[in-house]
Amino acid sequence: MLKRLTDVRLIAGFFFAHLLYFLTFQDKNVFWYIFTASMLFLITYAILNEEIDDEAPFLTYVSYGALSGISLFVLFWVGNSMLDLLNLPFSKQIDSLYNRLSPSVLWHYIVLLLVIIPGEEIFWRGFIQKRLSSYVNGWTSIVISALLYASVHLYSGTFMLPFAALIAGLLWGWLYTWKKSIPLLIVSHLIFDLFLFVIFPFS
């Protein structure tokens, strides 16, 4: 227990993440600039402090990544449809998030693909969850890391984004514990975002 509380690298990484996500959500006009820079910093911090796991063969991480990404999108689509059907106010938050944060120009999509998606998986699963798993069992590390991942999205000022991050974080955390493959998670996250922002956006 004492060792867990004195893991300076883990605590510092989480502190940096909160600070950087806080700055990221402050102004939508510079959101993509700050988010990109923040993820570059967190990627660097993670790879300097942890080895990147890649234990799944190519076909495994591509197939499982694609299947899990599509499944997560379907889950979110069903949830969004239920919100619309029940006419709950949270659906307006989703419209607002799309208007504020969705990629809108080519370079946004490029950094989403090359920096932000890999960065979130490398940092939150490959660093935060991996370090937590050395102190607690697999399921506990999945839940704690998903909660931590959701917590930095509170700065968006909405309920829906942290809730979505929690659900996605639980799935990706479970996949990481199961397959120990960051590339698998990156493929899953990429497919999910591709459907969310390009193929079948909710707004």
Backbone as CSV, one residue per row, in Angstrom:
resi,resn,N_x,N_y,N_z,CA_x,CA_y,CA_z,C_x,C_y,C_z
1,MET,0.829,-1.202,0.000,0.000,0.000,0.000,0.865,1.254,0.000
2,LEU,1.899,1.250,0.837,2.789,2.405,0.943,3.497,2.666,-0.374
3,LYS,3.935,1.579,-1.016,4.619,1.719,-2.303,3.693,2.353,-3.334
4,ARG,2.409,1.957,-3.329,1.437,2.504,-4.264,1.290,4.008,-4.067
5,LEU,1.299,4.445,-2.808,1.106,5.854,-2.504,2.362,6.680,-2.745
6,THR,3.486,6.028,-2.932,4.735,6.757,-3.143,5.299,6.519,-4.548
7,ASP,4.460,6.052,-5.461,4.879,5.909,-6.847,4.859,7.307,-7.472
8,VAL,5.992,7.983,-7.367,6.077,9.380,-7.781,5.800,9.533,-9.269
9,ARG,6.281,8.594,-10.072,6.070,8.699,-11.509,4.591,8.590,-11.877
10,LEU,3.895,7.693,-11.217,2.459,7.539,-11.451,1.702,8.789,-11.027
11,ILE,1.988,9.273,-9.841,1.299,10.458,-9.315,1.600,11.680,-10.168
12,ALA,2.865,11.854,-10.532,3.248,13.005,-11.360,2.598,12.935,-12.732
13,GLY,2.558,11.737,-13.318,1.917,11.581,-14.626,0.453,11.949,-14.585
14,PHE,-0.238,11.506,-13.541,-1.659,11.822,-13.405,-1.855,13.321,-13.181
15,PHE,-0.985,13.940,-12.402,-1.050,15.387,-12.182,-0.856,16.140,-13.495
16,PHE,0.154,15.756,-14.260,0.403,16.411,-15.546,-0.803,16.262,-16.473
17,ALA,-1.397,15.071,-16.471,-2.560,14.825,-17.326,-3.712,15.758,-16.956
18,HIS,-3.980,15.896,-15.664,-5.063,16.788,-15.232,-4.780,18.224,-15.630
19,LEU,-3.564,18.658,-15.420,-3.207,20.026,-15.777,-3.368,20.261,-17.276
20,LEU,-2.889,19.329,-18.080,-2.928,19.499,-19.527,-4.346,19.393,-20.086
21,TYR,-5.159,18.484,-19.561,-6.548,18.402,-20.024,-7.331,19.635,-19.581
22,PHE,-7.021,20.150,-18.399,-7.659,21.391,-17.943,-7.379,22.520,-18.934
23,LEU,-6.124,22.662,-19.332,-5.763,23.702,-20.296,-6.397,23.443,-21.659
24,THR,-6.491,22.192,-22.027,-7.048,21.822,-23.330,-8.495,22.274,-23.483
25,PHE,-9.280,22.125,-22.440,-10.707,22.412,-22.532,-11.071,23.870,-22.270
26,GLN,-10.093,24.730,-22.049,-10.404,26.103,-21.683,-10.937,26.948,-22.832
27,ASP,-10.458,26.713,-24.030,-10.838,27.564,-25.161,-10.975,26.695,-26.407
28,LYS,-12.184,26.607,-26.939,-12.408,25.732,-28.097,-11.626,26.194,-29.322
29,ASN,-11.267,27.485,-29.368,-10.535,28.003,-30.524,-9.119,27.449,-30.620
30,VAL,-8.574,27.041,-29.486,-7.216,26.481,-29.507,-7.214,25.035,-29.013
31,PHE,-8.389,24.430,-28.929,-8.509,23.073,-28.400,-7.566,22.100,-29.092
32,TRP,-7.583,22.085,-30.415,-6.795,21.093,-31.146,-5.299,21.339,-31.024
33,TYR,-4.898,22.597,-30.901,-3.480,22.906,-30.716,-2.993,22.415,-29.346
34,ILE,-3.764,22.762,-28.310,-3.358,22.399,-26.948,-3.455,20.893,-26.729
35,PHE,-4.500,20.280,-27.270,-4.673,18.833,-27.091,-3.525,18.070,-27.761
36,THR,-3.151,18.495,-28.945,-2.044,17.838,-29.649,-0.746,17.961,-28.861
37,ALA,-0.433,19.174,-28.412,0.791,19.383,-27.630,0.755,18.590,-26.330
38,SER,-0.415,18.556,-25.696,-0.562,17.823,-24.432,-0.302,16.340,-24.625
39,MET,-0.863,15.770,-25.694,-0.675,14.343,-25.918,0.764,14.010,-26.291
40,LEU,1.426,14.898,-27.010,2.844,14.673,-27.314,3.657,14.622,-26.027
41,PHE,3.337,15.509,-25.087,4.028,15.504,-23.800,3.739,14.211,-23.041
42,LEU,2.466,13.795,-22.995,2.099,12.598,-22.231,2.647,11.322,-22.868
43,ILE,2.720,11.289,-24.200,3.358,10.151,-24.876,4.816,10.054,-24.448
44,THR,5.502,11.182,-24.502,6.919,11.212,-24.129,7.110,10.768,-22.689
45,TYR,6.274,11.291,-21.804,6.371,10.937,-20.380,6.159,9.440,-20.193
46,ALA,5.157,8.889,-20.878,4.830,7.467,-20.719,5.960,6.576,-21.216
47,ILE,6.490,6.848,-22.414,7.500,5.943,-22.970,8.841,6.079,-22.262
48,LEU,9.060,7.190,-21.591,10.282,7.339,-20.802,10.202,6.574,-19.482
49,ASN,8.976,6.252,-19.065,8.792,5.621,-17.761,8.247,4.200,-17.797
50,GLU,7.782,3.748,-18.964,7.252,2.385,-19.088,7.546,1.836,-20.475
51,GLU,7.752,0.531,-20.566,7.876,-0.114,-21.866,6.485,-0.302,-22.462
52,ILE,6.396,-0.169,-23.776,5.120,-0.320,-24.464,4.868,-1.802,-24.757
53,ASP,3.744,-2.310,-24.288,3.411,-3.717,-24.500,2.864,-3.943,-25.910
54,ASP,3.345,-4.994,-26.533,2.872,-5.372,-27.863,2.972,-6.892,-27.989
55,GLU,2.106,-7.594,-27.269,2.197,-9.047,-27.186,1.271,-9.781,-28.146
56,ALA,0.400,-9.055,-28.860,-0.547,-9.711,-29.767,-0.003,-9.699,-31.187
57,PRO,-0.152,-10.810,-31.915,0.250,-10.844,-33.326,-0.558,-9.836,-34.148
58,PHE,-0.031,-9.493,-35.315,-0.636,-8.471,-36.173,-2.109,-8.753,-36.459
59,LEU,-2.420,-9.935,-36.951,-3.804,-10.254,-37.311,-4.724,-10.223,-36.099
60,THR,-4.190,-10.602,-34.950,-4.992,-10.590,-33.722,-5.340,-9.171,-33.323
61,TYR,-4.333,-8.290,-33.293,-4.657,-6.943,-32.814,-5.482,-6.152,-33.833
62,VAL,-5.322,-6.440,-35.112,-6.151,-5.756,-36.109,-7.596,-6.244,-36.030
63,SER,-7.794,-7.563,-35.967,-9.155,-8.105,-35.949,-9.877,-7.789,-34.645
64,TYR,-9.213,-8.015,-33.526,-9.845,-7.701,-32.242,-10.042,-6.195,-32.081
65,GLY,-9.093,-5.434,-32.575,-9.218,-3.982,-32.493,-10.412,-3.488,-33.293
66,ALA,-10.550,-3.976,-34.520,-11.670,-3.548,-35.360,-13.004,-3.977,-34.763
67,LEU,-13.084,-5.234,-34.317,-14.330,-5.750,-33.746,-14.737,-4.985,-32.484
68,SER,-13.772,-4.724,-31.614,-14.087,-4.012,-30.368,-14.448,-2.553,-30.638
69,GLY,-13.769,-1.930,-31.603,-14.088,-0.542,-31.937,-15.489,-0.401,-32.491
70,ILE,-15.872,-1.312,-33.381,-17.231,-1.297,-33.933,-18.263,-1.598,-32.851
71,SER,-17.967,-2.568,-31.991,-18.897,-2.928,-30.911,-19.116,-1.756,-29.959
72,LEU,-18.041,-1.035,-29.634,-18.165,0.123,-28.745,-19.007,1.205,-29.404
73,PHE,-18.792,1.430,-30.689,-19.601,2.431,-31.380,-21.079,2.034,-31.376
74,VAL,-21.376,0.769,-31.633,-22.770,0.308,-31.621,-23.404,0.543,-30.247
75,LEU,-22.628,0.254,-29.195,-23.131,0.500,-27.832,-23.460,1.978,-27.638
76,PHE,-22.572,2.849,-28.091,-22.811,4.287,-27.961,-23.986,4.726,-28.841
77,TRP,-24.087,4.144,-30.030,-25.198,4.494,-30.909,-26.536,4.119,-30.277
78,VAL,-26.601,2.937,-29.666,-27.830,2.517,-28.981,-28.139,3.474,-27.832
79,GLY,-27.120,3.829,-27.056,-27.320,4.755,-25.951,-27.806,6.116,-26.425
80,ASN,-27.202,6.619,-27.503,-27.624,7.909,-28.047,-29.050,7.843,-28.574
81,SER,-29.410,6.731,-29.213,-30.774,6.556,-29.721,-31.788,6.542,-28.585
82,MET,-31.409,5.926,-27.473,-32.301,5.904,-26.308,-32.492,7.300,-25.739
83,LEU,-31.417,8.081,-25.693,-31.529,9.464,-25.213,-32.485,10.261,-26.086
84,ASP,-32.358,10.099,-27.417,-33.246,10.806,-28.337,-34.685,10.333,-28.191
85,LEU,-34.855,9.013,-28.056,-36.200,8.451,-27.950,-36.915,8.941,-26.697
86,LEU,-36.161,9.009,-25.611,-36.744,9.448,-24.339,-36.726,10.961,-24.179
87,ASN,-36.134,11.633,-25.167,-36.045,13.097,-25.165,-35.383,13.627,-23.890
88,LEU,-34.292,12.979,-23.509,-33.561,13.398,-22.317,-32.624,14.559,-22.652
89,PRO,-32.377,15.450,-21.685,-31.570,16.645,-21.966,-30.117,16.340,-22.310
90,PHE,-29.639,15.143,-21.952,-28.241,14.817,-22.232,-27.934,14.806,-23.726
91,SER,-28.966,14.581,-24.561,-28.737,14.568,-26.008,-28.262,15.931,-26.497
92,LYS,-28.690,16.994,-25.829,-28.228,18.338,-26.193,-26.748,18.515,-25.875
93,GLN,-26.280,17.843,-24.833,-24.859,17.902,-24.513,-24.028,17.267,-25.622
94,ILE,-24.552,16.201,-26.221,-23.837,15.537,-27.309,-23.720,16.466,-28.511
95,ASP,-24.813,17.167,-28.843,-24.763,18.139,-29.935,-23.740,19.227,-29.643
96,SER,-23.726,19.693,-28.406,-22.786,20.742,-28.009,-21.345,20.268,-28.119
97,LEU,-21.090,19.029,-27.691,-19.737,18.483,-27.768,-19.272,18.365,-29.213
98,TYR,-20.149,17.922,-30.083,-19.799,17.833,-31.502,-19.450,19.218,-32.055
99,ASN,-20.254,20.207,-31.708,-20.017,21.558,-32.211,-18.709,22.140,-31.703
100,ARG,-18.351,21.822,-30.468,-17.155,22.405,-29.859,-15.877,21.653,-30.195
101,LEU,-15.942,20.316,-30.226,-14.713,19.528,-30.189,-14.457,18.641,-31.402
102,SER,-15.417,18.485,-32.289,-15.206,17.587,-33.426,-14.121,18.122,-34.357
103,PRO,-13.333,17.232,-34.968,-12.373,17.677,-35.981,-13.108,18.312,-37.147
104,SER,-12.551,19.405,-37.660,-13.254,20.127,-38.727,-12.384,20.422,-39.938
105,VAL,-11.073,20.305,-39.796,-10.172,20.522,-40.934,-9.226,19.333,-41.024
106,LEU,-8.523,19.226,-42.144,-7.710,18.049,-42.416,-6.678,17.774,-41.333
107,TRP,-5.990,18.816,-40.855,-4.922,18.552,-39.891,-5.465,18.041,-38.566
108,HIS,-6.715,18.368,-38.228,-7.336,17.807,-37.026,-7.410,16.287,-37.132
109,TYR,-7.824,15.799,-38.293,-7.936,14.347,-38.497,-6.558,13.688,-38.479
110,ILE,-5.575,14.391,-39.015,-4.221,13.835,-39.046,-3.663,13.672,-37.637
111,VAL,-3.790,14.720,-36.802,-3.252,14.607,-35.445,-4.098,13.671,-34.591
112,LEU,-5.399,13.587,-34.887,-6.242,12.615,-34.179,-5.724,11.203,-34.426
113,LEU,-5.401,10.911,-35.674,-4.928,9.594,-36.069,-3.518,9.299,-35.565
114,LEU,-2.627,10.264,-35.706,-1.205,10.012,-35.458,-0.724,10.351,-34.049
115,VAL,-1.450,11.222,-33.358,-0.984,11.679,-32.044,-1.987,11.381,-30.930
116,ILE,-3.209,11.855,-31.086,-4.151,11.834,-29.965,-4.625,10.426,-29.625
117,ILE,-5.052,9.665,-30.627,-5.514,8.300,-30.352,-4.388,7.428,-29.804
118,PRO,-3.219,7.361,-30.476,-2.123,6.576,-29.883,-1.708,7.099,-28.517
119,GLY,-1.686,8.426,-28.380,-1.243,9.018,-27.117,-2.128,8.647,-25.944
120,GLU,-3.439,8.688,-26.145,-4.339,8.345,-25.041,-4.162,6.889,-24.635
121,GLU,-3.992,6.009,-25.604,-3.821,4.591,-25.245,-2.460,4.327,-24.600
122,ILE,-1.426,4.939,-25.137,-0.090,4.758,-24.550,-0.057,5.282,-23.121
123,PHE,-0.655,6.447,-22.891,-0.590,7.029,-21.554,-1.556,6.366,-20.577
124,TRP,-2.844,6.289,-20.935,-3.844,5.843,-19.957,-3.831,4.342,-19.715
125,ARG,-3.612,3.563,-20.743,-3.537,2.124,-20.544,-2.095,1.651,-20.404
126,GLY,-1.221,2.110,-21.296,0.159,1.632,-21.293,1.014,2.157,-20.164
127,PHE,0.601,3.282,-19.576,1.346,3.826,-18.432,0.530,3.769,-17.142
128,ILE,-0.587,4.488,-17.084,-1.375,4.570,-15.847,-1.872,3.187,-15.421
129,GLN,-2.574,2.491,-16.318,-3.125,1.190,-15.928,-2.022,0.162,-15.672
130,LYS,-0.990,0.192,-16.478,0.093,-0.770,-16.287,0.757,-0.602,-14.923
131,ARG,0.983,0.639,-14.516,1.605,0.857,-13.203,0.646,0.475,-12.073
132,LEU,-0.626,0.789,-12.257,-1.608,0.397,-11.237,-1.678,-1.122,-11.094
133,SER,-1.539,-1.835,-12.206,-1.672,-3.294,-12.170,-0.545,-3.968,-11.397
134,SER,0.527,-3.232,-11.128,1.603,-3.816,-10.320,1.291,-3.721,-8.823
135,TYR,0.224,-3.002,-8.473,-0.156,-2.845,-7.067,-1.487,-3.495,-6.721
136,VAL,-2.384,-3.611,-7.728,-3.723,-4.164,-7.477,-4.017,-5.217,-8.541
137,ASN,-5.096,-5.975,-8.344,-5.428,-7.013,-9.320,-5.963,-6.405,-10.616
138,GLY,-6.132,-7.255,-11.630,-6.492,-6.788,-12.959,-7.767,-5.982,-13.029
139,TRP,-8.852,-6.505,-12.421,-10.129,-5.796,-12.494,-10.091,-4.467,-11.756
140,THR,-9.389,-4.442,-10.648,-9.283,-3.190,-9.893,-8.508,-2.147,-10.694
141,SER,-7.438,-2.573,-11.349,-6.669,-1.628,-12.165,-7.488,-1.125,-13.347
142,ILE,-8.342,-1.984,-13.906,-9.208,-1.570,-15.013,-10.160,-0.470,-14.556
143,VAL,-10.827,-0.699,-13.427,-11.826,0.251,-12.927,-11.167,1.561,-12.511
144,ILE,-10.063,1.482,-11.766,-9.404,2.705,-11.299,-8.878,3.527,-12.476
145,SER,-8.230,2.866,-13.419,-7.682,3.614,-14.553,-8.792,4.222,-15.402
146,ALA,-9.931,3.524,-15.534,-11.062,4.087,-16.282,-11.632,5.310,-15.563
147,LEU,-11.706,5.238,-14.253,-12.180,6.391,-13.472,-11.226,7.576,-13.597
148,LEU,-9.936,7.296,-13.569,-8.950,8.363,-13.724,-9.035,8.977,-15.119
149,TYR,-9.204,8.117,-16.122,-9.357,8.586,-17.503,-10.602,9.467,-17.633
150,ALA,-11.681,9.047,-17.014,-12.916,9.846,-17.057,-12.749,11.173,-16.330
151,SER,-11.973,11.177,-15.249,-11.870,12.371,-14.406,-11.292,13.570,-15.149
152,VAL,-10.351,13.331,-16.072,-9.757,14.477,-16.773,-10.729,15.080,-17.789
153,HIS,-11.777,14.330,-18.149,-12.766,14.850,-19.089,-13.838,15.690,-18.392
154,LEU,-13.776,15.776,-17.072,-14.711,16.637,-16.345,-14.537,18.104,-16.730
155,TYR,-13.331,18.457,-17.189,-13.069,19.845,-17.574,-13.840,20.266,-18.817
156,SER,-14.468,19.310,-19.504,-15.299,19.657,-20.660,-16.556,20.402,-20.238
157,GLY,-16.907,20.306,-18.955,-18.093,20.986,-18.454,-19.385,20.258,-18.745
158,THR,-19.287,18.995,-19.171,-20.487,18.212,-19.444,-20.441,16.918,-18.636
159,PHE,-21.581,16.266,-18.560,-21.651,14.949,-17.932,-21.327,13.855,-18.940
160,MET,-21.727,14.069,-20.193,-21.663,13.005,-21.178,-20.245,12.601,-21.557
161,LEU,-19.334,13.562,-21.660,-17.984,13.204,-22.087,-17.252,12.369,-21.043
162,PRO,-17.259,12.742,-19.743,-16.640,11.854,-18.760,-17.321,10.490,-18.680
163,PHE,-18.634,10.461,-18.832,-19.346,9.181,-18.797,-18.934,8.310,-19.985
164,ALA,-18.849,8.919,-21.159,-18.411,8.181,-22.344,-16.981,7.684,-22.173
165,ALA,-16.121,8.525,-21.599,-14.725,8.132,-21.365,-14.648,6.969,-20.384
166,LEU,-15.529,6.966,-19.395,-15.555,5.874,-18.418,-15.920,4.554,-19.095
167,ILE,-16.972,4.566,-19.904,-17.407,3.344,-20.585,-16.320,2.846,-21.530
168,ALA,-15.784,3.755,-22.340,-14.726,3.371,-23.274,-13.481,2.905,-22.519
169,GLY,-13.165,3.598,-21.423,-11.994,3.234,-20.635,-12.102,1.846,-20.029
170,LEU,-13.309,1.456,-19.635,-13.503,0.112,-19.092,-13.263,-0.950,-20.165
171,LEU,-13.779,-0.700,-21.366,-13.576,-1.669,-22.451,-12.097,-1.756,-22.826
172,TRP,-11.475,-0.597,-23.064,-10.080,-0.613,-23.485,-9.164,-1.126,-22.375
173,GLY,-9.533,-0.845,-21.139,-8.751,-1.371,-20.019,-8.837,-2.879,-19.930
174,TRP,-10.035,-3.415,-20.173,-10.203,-4.869,-20.170,-9.421,-5.509,-21.312
175,LEU,-9.492,-4.895,-22.488,-8.738,-5.409,-23.628,-7.238,-5.410,-23.345
176,TYR,-6.777,-4.350,-22.680,-5.343,-4.262,-22.366,-4.939,-5.368,-21.384
177,THR,-5.748,-5.576,-20.377,-5.457,-6.626,-19.410,-5.466,-8.004,-20.075
178,TRP,-6.366,-8.199,-21.019,-6.528,-9.490,-21.689,-5.394,-9.770,-22.681
179,LYS,-5.096,-8.800,-23.542,-4.178,-9.051,-24.651,-2.801,-8.389,-24.506
180,LYS,-2.666,-7.450,-23.580,-1.390,-6.747,-23.391,-0.841,-6.223,-24.725
181,SER,-1.693,-5.495,-25.441,-1.299,-4.987,-26.749,-1.783,-3.560,-26.945
182,ILE,-0.868,-2.612,-26.891,-1.221,-1.222,-27.156,-1.667,-1.030,-28.612
183,PRO,-1.022,-1.683,-29.603,-1.528,-1.540,-30.977,-2.990,-1.976,-31.126
184,LEU,-3.407,-3.019,-30.416,-4.801,-3.443,-30.461,-5.716,-2.312,-29.985
185,LEU,-5.330,-1.664,-28.897,-6.141,-0.575,-28.355,-6.176,0.612,-29.301
186,ILE,-5.061,0.887,-29.946,-5.012,2.003,-30.887,-5.944,1.729,-32.069
187,VAL,-5.936,0.508,-32.581,-6.842,0.145,-33.678,-8.298,0.279,-33.219
188,SER,-8.612,-0.218,-32.027,-9.970,-0.134,-31.493,-10.418,1.320,-31.358
189,HIS,-9.566,2.140,-30.777,-9.865,3.558,-30.575,-10.024,4.258,-31.919
190,LEU,-9.165,3.911,-32.877,-9.223,4.512,-34.204,-10.526,4.168,-34.916
191,ILE,-10.916,2.902,-34.894,-12.157,2.486,-35.553,-13.355,3.163,-34.894
192,PHE,-13.352,3.219,-33.576,-14.436,3.881,-32.844,-14.555,5.340,-33.266
193,ASP,-13.434,6.066,-33.273,-13.460,7.487,-33.637,-13.810,7.687,-35.105
194,LEU,-13.386,6.760,-35.949,-13.718,6.859,-37.369,-15.229,6.826,-37.573
195,PHE,-15.900,5.918,-36.881,-17.357,5.862,-36.970,-17.989,7.091,-36.314
196,LEU,-17.440,7.500,-35.171,-18.026,8.592,-34.397,-17.940,9.938,-35.096
197,PHE,-16.820,10.174,-35.788,-16.607,11.499,-36.380,-16.770,11.557,-37.900
198,VAL,-16.657,10.408,-38.579,-16.648,10.433,-40.044,-17.805,9.645,-40.649
199,ILE,-17.926,8.373,-40.292,-18.888,7.501,-40.982,-20.323,7.715,-40.525
200,PHE,-20.520,7.825,-39.199,-21.879,7.871,-38.683,-21.953,8.763,-37.441
201,PRO,-21.631,10.047,-37.568,-21.681,10.940,-36.400,-23.097,11.064,-35.856
202,PHE,-23.196,11.315,-34.566,-24.496,11.413,-33.924,-25.164,12.768,-34.165
203,SER,-24.392,13.734,-34.593,-24.952,15.088,-34.755,-24.565,15.669,-36.100
